[in-house]
Amino acid sequence: MVSTVTTSTVMTVTTVAVASSLALIAVMTLFTLLVQKEVAATARERWARALDRSLNIGIIPLLLAFLTLVALRIAELIK
């Protein structure tokens, strides 16, 4: 019985740690892509305009993930 509880606790703590790490990586990647988009938006070269548009491919899903993370944290606080 004790080993089952201990195993469950360790798995839960590990899962939470991994989820927090992935959330941090996603937020940092979103931040980096947004900075790159701003830099590309200020450049006048043709490749910079193409980069500006293509960065949306990564920004939009990460932005949705970020909004989901924020909503879950708010729901956790309200609970």
PDB file of N, CA, C and O in Angstrom:
ATOM      1  N   MET A   1       0.820  -1.188   0.000  1.00  0.00           N
ATOM      2  CA  MET A   1       0.000   0.000   0.000  1.00  0.00           C
ATOM      3  C   MET A   1       0.864   1.251   0.000  1.00  0.00           C
ATOM      4  O   MET A   1       0.618   2.183  -0.766  1.00  0.00           O
ATOM      5  N   VAL A   2       1.885   1.270   0.869  1.00  0.00           N
ATOM      6  CA  VAL A   2       2.746   2.443   0.969  1.00  0.00           C
ATOM      7  C   VAL A   2       3.514   2.660  -0.323  1.00  0.00           C
ATOM      8  O   VAL A   2       3.695   3.802  -0.745  1.00  0.00           O
ATOM      9  N   SER A   3       3.968   1.584  -0.959  1.00  0.00           N
ATOM     10  CA  SER A   3       4.722   1.745  -2.202  1.00  0.00           C
ATOM     11  C   SER A   3       3.830   2.275  -3.319  1.00  0.00           C
ATOM     12  O   SER A   3       4.302   3.017  -4.180  1.00  0.00           O
ATOM     13  N   THR A   4       2.555   1.909  -3.322  1.00  0.00           N
ATOM     14  CA  THR A   4       1.623   2.423  -4.321  1.00  0.00           C
ATOM     15  C   THR A   4       1.401   3.909  -4.144  1.00  0.00           C
ATOM     16  O   THR A   4       1.391   4.654  -5.124  1.00  0.00           O
ATOM     17  N   VAL A   5       1.224   4.351  -2.918  1.00  0.00           N
ATOM     18  CA  VAL A   5       1.035   5.768  -2.633  1.00  0.00           C
ATOM     19  C   VAL A   5       2.294   6.543  -2.985  1.00  0.00           C
ATOM     20  O   VAL A   5       2.212   7.619  -3.576  1.00  0.00           O
ATOM     21  N   THR A   6       3.451   6.012  -2.631  1.00  0.00           N
ATOM     22  CA  THR A   6       4.716   6.672  -2.929  1.00  0.00           C
ATOM     23  C   THR A   6       4.929   6.774  -4.436  1.00  0.00           C
ATOM     24  O   THR A   6       5.334   7.822  -4.939  1.00  0.00           O
ATOM     25  N   THR A   7       4.658   5.696  -5.152  1.00  0.00           N
ATOM     26  CA  THR A   7       4.802   5.701  -6.605  1.00  0.00           C
ATOM     27  C   THR A   7       3.852   6.706  -7.239  1.00  0.00           C
ATOM     28  O   THR A   7       4.244   7.429  -8.156  1.00  0.00           O
ATOM     29  N   SER A   8       2.624   6.764  -6.772  1.00  0.00           N
ATOM     30  CA  SER A   8       1.654   7.720  -7.303  1.00  0.00           C
ATOM     31  C   SER A   8       2.088   9.152  -7.034  1.00  0.00           C
ATOM     32  O   SER A   8       1.952  10.017  -7.899  1.00  0.00           O
ATOM     33  N   THR A   9       2.600   9.404  -5.860  1.00  0.00           N
ATOM     34  CA  THR A   9       3.058  10.741  -5.507  1.00  0.00           C
ATOM     35  C   THR A   9       4.233  11.165  -6.372  1.00  0.00           C
ATOM     36  O   THR A   9       4.270  12.289  -6.872  1.00  0.00           O
ATOM     37  N   VAL A  10       5.182  10.272  -6.546  1.00  0.00           N
ATOM     38  CA  VAL A  10       6.350  10.573  -7.378  1.00  0.00           C
ATOM     39  C   VAL A  10       5.930  10.833  -8.815  1.00  0.00           C
ATOM     40  O   VAL A  10       6.431  11.767  -9.442  1.00  0.00           O
ATOM     41  N   MET A  11       5.038  10.043  -9.339  1.00  0.00           N
ATOM     42  CA  MET A  11       4.563  10.235 -10.706  1.00  0.00           C
ATOM     43  C   MET A  11       3.843  11.560 -10.864  1.00  0.00           C
ATOM     44  O   MET A  11       4.016  12.242 -11.874  1.00  0.00           O
ATOM     45  N   THR A  12       3.035  11.935  -9.877  1.00  0.00           N
ATOM     46  CA  THR A  12       2.314  13.204  -9.930  1.00  0.00           C
ATOM     47  C   THR A  12       3.282  14.374  -9.895  1.00  0.00           C
ATOM     48  O   THR A  12       3.146  15.316 -10.677  1.00  0.00           O
ATOM     49  N   VAL A  13       4.250  14.324  -9.003  1.00  0.00           N
ATOM     50  CA  VAL A  13       5.232  15.401  -8.903  1.00  0.00           C
ATOM     51  C   VAL A  13       6.041  15.502 -10.191  1.00  0.00           C
ATOM     52  O   VAL A  13       6.307  16.604 -10.670  1.00  0.00           O
ATOM     53  N   THR A  14       6.429  14.374 -10.747  1.00  0.00           N
ATOM     54  CA  THR A  14       7.190  14.362 -11.999  1.00  0.00           C
ATOM     55  C   THR A  14       6.368  14.927 -13.142  1.00  0.00           C
ATOM     56  O   THR A  14       6.877  15.706 -13.948  1.00  0.00           O
ATOM     57  N   THR A  15       5.107  14.545 -13.220  1.00  0.00           N
ATOM     58  CA  THR A  15       4.231  15.043 -14.274  1.00  0.00           C
ATOM     59  C   THR A  15       4.048  16.550 -14.174  1.00  0.00           C
ATOM     60  O   THR A  15       4.078  17.243 -15.191  1.00  0.00           O
ATOM     61  N   VAL A  16       3.861  17.060 -12.985  1.00  0.00           N
ATOM     62  CA  VAL A  16       3.698  18.503 -12.788  1.00  0.00           C
ATOM     63  C   VAL A  16       4.982  19.227 -13.163  1.00  0.00           C
ATOM     64  O   VAL A  16       4.928  20.290 -13.782  1.00  0.00           O
ATOM     65  N   ALA A  17       6.130  18.677 -12.804  1.00  0.00           N
ATOM     66  CA  ALA A  17       7.409  19.307 -13.134  1.00  0.00           C
ATOM     67  C   ALA A  17       7.634  19.343 -14.640  1.00  0.00           C
ATOM     68  O   ALA A  17       8.087  20.352 -15.180  1.00  0.00           O
ATOM     69  N   VAL A  18       7.320  18.248 -15.311  1.00  0.00           N
ATOM     70  CA  VAL A  18       7.482  18.199 -16.764  1.00  0.00           C
ATOM     71  C   VAL A  18       6.519  19.172 -17.433  1.00  0.00           C
ATOM     72  O   VAL A  18       6.907  19.871 -18.368  1.00  0.00           O
ATOM     73  N   ALA A  19       5.288  19.230 -16.979  1.00  0.00           N
ATOM     74  CA  ALA A  19       4.303  20.152 -17.554  1.00  0.00           C
ATOM     75  C   ALA A  19       4.734  21.598 -17.351  1.00  0.00           C
ATOM     76  O   ALA A  19       4.583  22.417 -18.257  1.00  0.00           O
ATOM     77  N   SER A  20       5.259  21.920 -16.197  1.00  0.00           N
ATOM     78  CA  SER A  20       5.727  23.278 -15.936  1.00  0.00           C
ATOM     79  C   SER A  20       6.916  23.619 -16.826  1.00  0.00           C
ATOM     80  O   SER A  20       7.020  24.741 -17.322  1.00  0.00           O
ATOM     81  N   SER A  21       7.806  22.666 -17.029  1.00  0.00           N
ATOM     82  CA  SER A  21       8.961  22.887 -17.895  1.00  0.00           C
ATOM     83  C   SER A  21       8.524  23.124 -19.336  1.00  0.00           C
ATOM     84  O   SER A  21       9.039  24.017 -20.008  1.00  0.00           O
ATOM     85  N   LEU A  22       7.577  22.326 -19.804  1.00  0.00           N
ATOM     86  CA  LEU A  22       7.081  22.499 -21.167  1.00  0.00           C
ATOM     87  C   LEU A  22       6.362  23.832 -21.324  1.00  0.00           C
ATOM     88  O   LEU A  22       6.475  24.481 -22.364  1.00  0.00           O
ATOM     89  N   ALA A  23       5.633  24.239 -20.310  1.00  0.00           N
ATOM     90  CA  ALA A  23       4.949  25.533 -20.367  1.00  0.00           C
ATOM     91  C   ALA A  23       5.964  26.667 -20.441  1.00  0.00           C
ATOM     92  O   ALA A  23       5.780  27.618 -21.200  1.00  0.00           O
ATOM     93  N   LEU A  24       7.022  26.569 -19.665  1.00  0.00           N
ATOM     94  CA  LEU A  24       8.062  27.590 -19.690  1.00  0.00           C
ATOM     95  C   LEU A  24       8.748  27.641 -21.048  1.00  0.00           C
ATOM     96  O   LEU A  24       9.015  28.724 -21.568  1.00  0.00           O
ATOM     97  N   ILE A  25       9.033  26.484 -21.623  1.00  0.00           N
ATOM     98  CA  ILE A  25       9.652  26.439 -22.955  1.00  0.00           C
ATOM     99  C   ILE A  25       8.725  27.051 -23.996  1.00  0.00           C
ATOM    100  O   ILE A  25       9.186  27.789 -24.866  1.00  0.00           O
ATOM    101  N   ALA A  26       7.437  26.763 -23.926  1.00  0.00           N
ATOM    102  CA  ALA A  26       6.479  27.318 -24.883  1.00  0.00           C
ATOM    103  C   ALA A  26       6.387  28.837 -24.766  1.00  0.00           C
ATOM    104  O   ALA A  26       6.336  29.534 -25.779  1.00  0.00           O
ATOM    105  N   VAL A  27       6.365  29.345 -23.555  1.00  0.00           N
ATOM    106  CA  VAL A  27       6.267  30.795 -23.350  1.00  0.00           C
ATOM    107  C   VAL A  27       7.537  31.488 -23.829  1.00  0.00           C
ATOM    108  O   VAL A  27       7.465  32.546 -24.453  1.00  0.00           O
ATOM    109  N   MET A  28       8.687  30.909 -23.547  1.00  0.00           N
ATOM    110  CA  MET A  28       9.946  31.513 -23.998  1.00  0.00           C
ATOM    111  C   MET A  28      10.061  31.474 -25.527  1.00  0.00           C
ATOM    112  O   MET A  28      10.566  32.417 -26.135  1.00  0.00           O
ATOM    113  N   THR A  29       9.599  30.400 -26.137  1.00  0.00           N
ATOM    114  CA  THR A  29       9.604  30.318 -27.593  1.00  0.00           C
ATOM    115  C   THR A  29       8.664  31.355 -28.191  1.00  0.00           C
ATOM    116  O   THR A  29       8.998  32.000 -29.185  1.00  0.00           O
ATOM    117  N   LEU A  30       7.495  31.518 -27.592  1.00  0.00           N
ATOM    118  CA  LEU A  30       6.558  32.543 -28.056  1.00  0.00           C
ATOM    119  C   LEU A  30       7.182  33.922 -27.949  1.00  0.00           C
ATOM    120  O   LEU A  30       7.078  34.721 -28.880  1.00  0.00           O
ATOM    121  N   PHE A  31       7.823  34.210 -26.836  1.00  0.00           N
ATOM    122  CA  PHE A  31       8.477  35.503 -26.645  1.00  0.00           C
ATOM    123  C   PHE A  31       9.549  35.730 -27.716  1.00  0.00           C
ATOM    124  O   PHE A  31       9.633  36.814 -28.294  1.00  0.00           O
ATOM    125  N   THR A  32      10.358  34.715 -27.973  1.00  0.00           N
ATOM    126  CA  THR A  32      11.417  34.830 -28.975  1.00  0.00           C
ATOM    127  C   THR A  32      10.842  35.077 -30.367  1.00  0.00           C
ATOM    128  O   THR A  32      11.345  35.926 -31.104  1.00  0.00           O
ATOM    129  N   LEU A  33       9.799  34.347 -30.727  1.00  0.00           N
ATOM    130  CA  LEU A  33       9.183  34.537 -32.038  1.00  0.00           C
ATOM    131  C   LEU A  33       8.554  35.921 -32.175  1.00  0.00           C
ATOM    132  O   LEU A  33       8.615  36.527 -33.245  1.00  0.00           O
ATOM    133  N   LEU A  34       7.951  36.425 -31.100  1.00  0.00           N
ATOM    134  CA  LEU A  34       7.361  37.759 -31.157  1.00  0.00           C
ATOM    135  C   LEU A  34       8.430  38.834 -31.318  1.00  0.00           C
ATOM    136  O   LEU A  34       8.223  39.811 -32.038  1.00  0.00           O
ATOM    137  N   VAL A  35       9.566  38.662 -30.654  1.00  0.00           N
ATOM    138  CA  VAL A  35      10.678  39.611 -30.814  1.00  0.00           C
ATOM    139  C   VAL A  35      11.201  39.562 -32.253  1.00  0.00           C
ATOM    140  O   VAL A  35      11.446  40.603 -32.861  1.00  0.00           O
ATOM    141  N   GLN A  36      11.368  38.356 -32.792  1.00  0.00           N
ATOM    142  CA  GLN A  36      11.832  38.217 -34.168  1.00  0.00           C
ATOM    143  C   GLN A  36      10.848  38.855 -35.152  1.00  0.00           C
ATOM    144  O   GLN A  36      11.256  39.462 -36.142  1.00  0.00           O
ATOM    145  N   LYS A  37       9.563  38.714 -34.875  1.00  0.00           N
ATOM    146  CA  LYS A  37       8.548  39.310 -35.754  1.00  0.00           C
ATOM    147  C   LYS A  37       8.653  40.821 -35.734  1.00  0.00           C
ATOM    148  O   LYS A  37       8.536  41.459 -36.780  1.00  0.00           O
ATOM    149  N   GLU A  38       8.869  41.402 -34.573  1.00  0.00           N
ATOM    150  CA  GLU A  38       9.012  42.853 -34.486  1.00  0.00           C
ATOM    151  C   GLU A  38      10.266  43.334 -35.209  1.00  0.00           C
ATOM    152  O   GLU A  38      10.242  44.361 -35.886  1.00  0.00           O
ATOM    153  N   VAL A  39      11.345  42.598 -35.066  1.00  0.00           N
ATOM    154  CA  VAL A  39      12.582  42.964 -35.762  1.00  0.00           C
ATOM    155  C   VAL A  39      12.384  42.860 -37.272  1.00  0.00           C
ATOM    156  O   VAL A  39      12.808  43.741 -38.020  1.00  0.00           O
ATOM    157  N   ALA A  40      11.745  41.793 -37.713  1.00  0.00           N
ATOM    158  CA  ALA A  40      11.505  41.611 -39.153  1.00  0.00           C
ATOM    159  C   ALA A  40      10.534  42.655 -39.691  1.00  0.00           C
ATOM    160  O   ALA A  40      10.631  43.046 -40.854  1.00  0.00           O
ATOM    161  N   ALA A  41       9.606  43.106 -38.866  1.00  0.00           N
ATOM    162  CA  ALA A  41       8.625  44.101 -39.324  1.00  0.00           C
ATOM    163  C   ALA A  41       9.275  45.459 -39.565  1.00  0.00           C
ATOM    164  O   ALA A  41       8.787  46.240 -40.382  1.00  0.00           O
ATOM    165  N   THR A  42      10.363  45.749 -38.869  1.00  0.00           N
ATOM    166  CA  THR A  42      11.015  47.050 -39.042  1.00  0.00           C
ATOM    167  C   THR A  42      11.966  47.068 -40.225  1.00  0.00           C
ATOM    168  O   THR A  42      12.323  48.145 -40.703  1.00  0.00           O
ATOM    169  N   ALA A  43      12.386  45.911 -40.711  1.00  0.00           N
ATOM    170  CA  ALA A  43      13.301  45.842 -41.853  1.00  0.00           C
ATOM    171  C   ALA A  43      12.524  46.051 -43.150  1.00  0.00           C
ATOM    172  O   ALA A  43      11.333  45.755 -43.237  1.00  0.00           O
ATOM    173  N   ARG A  44      13.222  46.564 -44.143  1.00  0.00           N
ATOM    174  CA  ARG A  44      12.567  46.849 -45.415  1.00  0.00           C
ATOM    175  C   ARG A  44      12.891  45.823 -46.505  1.00  0.00           C
ATOM    176  O   ARG A  44      12.338  45.903 -47.602  1.00  0.00           O
ATOM    177  N   GLU A  45      13.751  44.890 -46.232  1.00  0.00           N
ATOM    178  CA  GLU A  45      14.125  43.910 -47.244  1.00  0.00           C
ATOM    179  C   GLU A  45      12.974  42.947 -47.529  1.00  0.00           C
ATOM    180  O   GLU A  45      12.077  42.750 -46.709  1.00  0.00           O
ATOM    181  N   ARG A  46      13.033  42.371 -48.690  1.00  0.00           N
ATOM    182  CA  ARG A  46      11.979  41.454 -49.109  1.00  0.00           C
ATOM    183  C   ARG A  46      11.940  40.202 -48.227  1.00  0.00           C
ATOM    184  O   ARG A  46      10.862  39.728 -47.867  1.00  0.00           O
ATOM    185  N   TRP A  47      13.116  39.670 -47.880  1.00  0.00           N
ATOM    186  CA  TRP A  47      13.175  38.460 -47.068  1.00  0.00           C
ATOM    187  C   TRP A  47      12.622  38.711 -45.671  1.00  0.00           C
ATOM    188  O   TRP A  47      12.054  37.813 -45.049  1.00  0.00           O
ATOM    189  N   ALA A  48      12.794  39.953 -45.176  1.00  0.00           N
ATOM    190  CA  ALA A  48      12.288  40.273 -43.838  1.00  0.00           C
ATOM    191  C   ALA A  48      10.761  40.287 -43.828  1.00  0.00           C
ATOM    192  O   ALA A  48      10.134  39.868 -42.855  1.00  0.00           O
ATOM    193  N   ARG A  49      10.174  40.770 -44.914  1.00  0.00           N
ATOM    194  CA  ARG A  49       8.704  40.763 -44.990  1.00  0.00           C
ATOM    195  C   ARG A  49       8.171  39.333 -45.067  1.00  0.00           C
ATOM    196  O   ARG A  49       7.139  39.016 -44.477  1.00  0.00           O
ATOM    197  N   ALA A  50       8.883  38.475 -45.799  1.00  0.00           N
ATOM    198  CA  ALA A  50       8.481  37.065 -45.886  1.00  0.00           C
ATOM    199  C   ALA A  50       8.638  36.385 -44.522  1.00  0.00           C
ATOM    200  O   ALA A  50       7.794  35.584 -44.120  1.00  0.00           O
ATOM    201  N   LEU A  51       9.716  36.709 -43.822  1.00  0.00           N
ATOM    202  CA  LEU A  51       9.926  36.159 -42.481  1.00  0.00           C
ATOM    203  C   LEU A  51       8.837  36.636 -41.534  1.00  0.00           C
ATOM    204  O   LEU A  51       8.337  35.864 -40.716  1.00  0.00           O
ATOM    205  N   ASP A  52       8.472  37.900 -41.646  1.00  0.00           N
ATOM    206  CA  ASP A  52       7.423  38.467 -40.798  1.00  0.00           C
ATOM    207  C   ASP A  52       6.119  37.688 -40.959  1.00  0.00           C
ATOM    208  O   ASP A  52       5.449  37.380 -39.973  1.00  0.00           O
ATOM    209  N   ARG A  53       5.768  37.378 -42.181  1.00  0.00           N
ATOM    210  CA  ARG A  53       4.535  36.617 -42.417  1.00  0.00           C
ATOM    211  C   ARG A  53       4.664  35.159 -41.993  1.00  0.00           C
ATOM    212  O   ARG A  53       3.717  34.583 -41.458  1.00  0.00           O
ATOM    213  N   SER A  54       5.816  34.564 -42.225  1.00  0.00           N
ATOM    214  CA  SER A  54       5.969  33.143 -41.916  1.00  0.00           C
ATOM    215  C   SER A  54       6.080  32.868 -40.415  1.00  0.00           C
ATOM    216  O   SER A  54       5.808  31.749 -39.979  1.00  0.00           O
ATOM    217  N   LEU A  55       6.467  33.850 -39.631  1.00  0.00           N
ATOM    218  CA  LEU A  55       6.542  33.649 -38.181  1.00  0.00           C
ATOM    219  C   LEU A  55       5.173  33.423 -37.561  1.00  0.00           C
ATOM    220  O   LEU A  55       5.071  32.875 -36.464  1.00  0.00           O
ATOM    221  N   ASN A  56       4.123  33.837 -38.252  1.00  0.00           N
ATOM    222  CA  ASN A  56       2.766  33.603 -37.747  1.00  0.00           C
ATOM    223  C   ASN A  56       2.453  32.117 -37.624  1.00  0.00           C
ATOM    224  O   ASN A  56       1.613  31.718 -36.818  1.00  0.00           O
ATOM    225  N   ILE A  57       3.134  31.295 -38.430  1.00  0.00           N
ATOM    226  CA  ILE A  57       2.907  29.854 -38.376  1.00  0.00           C
ATOM    227  C   ILE A  57       3.248  29.307 -36.995  1.00  0.00           C
ATOM    228  O   ILE A  57       2.572  28.403 -36.503  1.00  0.00           O
ATOM    229  N   GLY A  58       4.271  29.837 -36.375  1.00  0.00           N
ATOM    230  CA  GLY A  58       4.644  29.397 -35.039  1.00  0.00           C
ATOM    231  C   GLY A  58       3.973  30.186 -33.937  1.00  0.00           C
ATOM    232  O   GLY A  58       3.700  29.657 -32.859  1.00  0.00           O
ATOM    233  N   ILE A  59       3.705  31.460 -34.210  1.00  0.00           N
ATOM    234  CA  ILE A  59       3.164  32.333 -33.165  1.00  0.00           C
ATOM    235  C   ILE A  59       1.727  31.981 -32.812  1.00  0.00           C
ATOM    236  O   ILE A  59       1.371  31.952 -31.634  1.00  0.00           O
ATOM    237  N   ILE A  60       0.915  31.719 -33.792  1.00  0.00           N
ATOM    238  CA  ILE A  60      -0.514  31.490 -33.533  1.00  0.00           C
ATOM    239  C   ILE A  60      -0.760  30.272 -32.638  1.00  0.00           C
ATOM    240  O   ILE A  60      -1.502  30.396 -31.663  1.00  0.00           O
ATOM    241  N   PRO A  61      -0.175  29.101 -32.918  1.00  0.00           N
ATOM    242  CA  PRO A  61      -0.416  27.968 -31.999  1.00  0.00           C
ATOM    243  C   PRO A  61       0.168  28.199 -30.608  1.00  0.00           C
ATOM    244  O   PRO A  61      -0.433  27.807 -29.608  1.00  0.00           O
ATOM    245  N   LEU A  62       1.342  28.837 -30.541  1.00  0.00           N
ATOM    246  CA  LEU A  62       1.934  29.109 -29.231  1.00  0.00           C
ATOM    247  C   LEU A  62       1.110  30.130 -28.461  1.00  0.00           C
ATOM    248  O   LEU A  62       1.012  30.051 -27.237  1.00  0.00           O
ATOM    249  N   LEU A  63       0.520  31.084 -29.164  1.00  0.00           N
ATOM    250  CA  LEU A  63      -0.345  32.057 -28.509  1.00  0.00           C
ATOM    251  C   LEU A  63      -1.593  31.374 -27.949  1.00  0.00           C
ATOM    252  O   LEU A  63      -2.042  31.703 -26.850  1.00  0.00           O
ATOM    253  N   LEU A  64      -2.146  30.437 -28.694  1.00  0.00           N
ATOM    254  CA  LEU A  64      -3.295  29.679 -28.198  1.00  0.00           C
ATOM    255  C   LEU A  64      -2.909  28.836 -26.979  1.00  0.00           C
ATOM    256  O   LEU A  64      -3.676  28.730 -26.022  1.00  0.00           O
ATOM    257  N   ALA A  65      -1.721  28.241 -27.022  1.00  0.00           N
ATOM    258  CA  ALA A  65      -1.246  27.466 -25.870  1.00  0.00           C
ATOM    259  C   ALA A  65      -1.045  28.381 -24.663  1.00  0.00           C
ATOM    260  O   ALA A  65      -1.377  28.009 -23.538  1.00  0.00           O
ATOM    261  N   PHE A  66      -0.504  29.571 -24.895  1.00  0.00           N
ATOM    262  CA  PHE A  66      -0.297  30.519 -23.808  1.00  0.00           C
ATOM    263  C   PHE A  66      -1.628  30.948 -23.190  1.00  0.00           C
ATOM    264  O   PHE A  66      -1.757  31.013 -21.968  1.00  0.00           O
ATOM    265  N   LEU A  67      -2.607  31.238 -24.032  1.00  0.00           N
ATOM    266  CA  LEU A  67      -3.925  31.630 -23.520  1.00  0.00           C
ATOM    267  C   LEU A  67      -4.561  30.489 -22.722  1.00  0.00           C
ATOM    268  O   LEU A  67      -5.226  30.725 -21.713  1.00  0.00           O
ATOM    269  N   THR A  68      -4.354  29.259 -23.179  1.00  0.00           N
ATOM    270  CA  THR A  68      -4.866  28.107 -22.441  1.00  0.00           C
ATOM    271  C   THR A  68      -4.185  27.979 -21.083  1.00  0.00           C
ATOM    272  O   THR A  68      -4.839  27.702 -20.078  1.00  0.00           O
ATOM    273  N   LEU A  69      -2.871  28.181 -21.059  1.00  0.00           N
ATOM    274  CA  LEU A  69      -2.134  28.132 -19.789  1.00  0.00           C
ATOM    275  C   LEU A  69      -2.627  29.193 -18.822  1.00  0.00           C
ATOM    276  O   LEU A  69      -2.812  28.925 -17.635  1.00  0.00           O
ATOM    277  N   VAL A  70      -2.839  30.397 -19.333  1.00  0.00           N
ATOM    278  CA  VAL A  70      -3.323  31.484 -18.479  1.00  0.00           C
ATOM    279  C   VAL A  70      -4.716  31.163 -17.950  1.00  0.00           C
ATOM    280  O   VAL A  70      -5.005  31.378 -16.773  1.00  0.00           O
ATOM    281  N   ALA A  71      -5.572  30.650 -18.821  1.00  0.00           N
ATOM    282  CA  ALA A  71      -6.932  30.313 -18.393  1.00  0.00           C
ATOM    283  C   ALA A  71      -6.915  29.219 -17.326  1.00  0.00           C
ATOM    284  O   ALA A  71      -7.681  29.272 -16.364  1.00  0.00           O
ATOM    285  N   LEU A  72      -6.044  28.237 -17.497  1.00  0.00           N
ATOM    286  CA  LEU A  72      -5.959  27.167 -16.496  1.00  0.00           C
ATOM    287  C   LEU A  72      -5.422  27.685 -15.166  1.00  0.00           C
ATOM    288  O   LEU A  72      -5.887  27.272 -14.104  1.00  0.00           O
ATOM    289  N   ARG A  73      -4.447  28.585 -15.221  1.00  0.00           N
ATOM    290  CA  ARG A  73      -3.905  29.150 -13.970  1.00  0.00           C
ATOM    291  C   ARG A  73      -4.958  29.990 -13.258  1.00  0.00           C
ATOM    292  O   ARG A  73      -5.062  29.945 -12.032  1.00  0.00           O
ATOM    293  N   ILE A  74      -5.737  30.754 -14.014  1.00  0.00           N
ATOM    294  CA  ILE A  74      -6.800  31.567 -13.411  1.00  0.00           C
ATOM    295  C   ILE A  74      -7.870  30.665 -12.806  1.00  0.00           C
ATOM    296  O   ILE A  74      -8.364  30.928 -11.709  1.00  0.00           O
ATOM    297  N   ALA A  75      -8.227  29.597 -13.527  1.00  0.00           N
ATOM    298  CA  ALA A  75      -9.209  28.649 -13.004  1.00  0.00           C
ATOM    299  C   ALA A  75      -8.694  27.978 -11.735  1.00  0.00           C
ATOM    300  O   ALA A  75      -9.461  27.715 -10.810  1.00  0.00           O
ATOM    301  N   GLU A  76      -7.397  27.705 -11.697  1.00  0.00           N
ATOM    302  CA  GLU A  76      -6.796  27.108 -10.514  1.00  0.00           C
ATOM    303  C   GLU A  76      -6.834  28.061  -9.320  1.00  0.00           C
ATOM    304  O   GLU A  76      -7.050  27.637  -8.185  1.00  0.00           O
ATOM    305  N   LEU A  77      -6.625  29.334  -9.583  1.00  0.00           N
ATOM    306  CA  LEU A  77      -6.675  30.333  -8.504  1.00  0.00           C
ATOM    307  C   LEU A  77      -8.088  30.546  -7.986  1.00  0.00           C
ATOM    308  O   LEU A  77      -8.295  30.728  -6.786  1.00  0.00           O
ATOM    309  N   ILE A  78      -9.055  30.524  -8.887  1.00  0.00           N
ATOM    310  CA  ILE A  78     -10.447  30.744  -8.493  1.00  0.00           C
ATOM    311  C   ILE A  78     -10.968  29.552  -7.695  1.00  0.00           C
ATOM    312  O   ILE A  78     -11.766  29.714  -6.771  1.00  0.00           O
ATOM    313  N   LYS A  79     -10.523  28.382  -8.049  1.00  0.00           N
ATOM    314  CA  LYS A  79     -10.993  27.155  -7.399  1.00  0.00           C
ATOM    315  C   LYS A  79     -10.668  27.183  -5.966  1.00  0.00           C
ATOM    316  O   LYS A  79     -10.982  26.238  -5.243  1.00  0.00           O
TER     317      LYS A  79
END
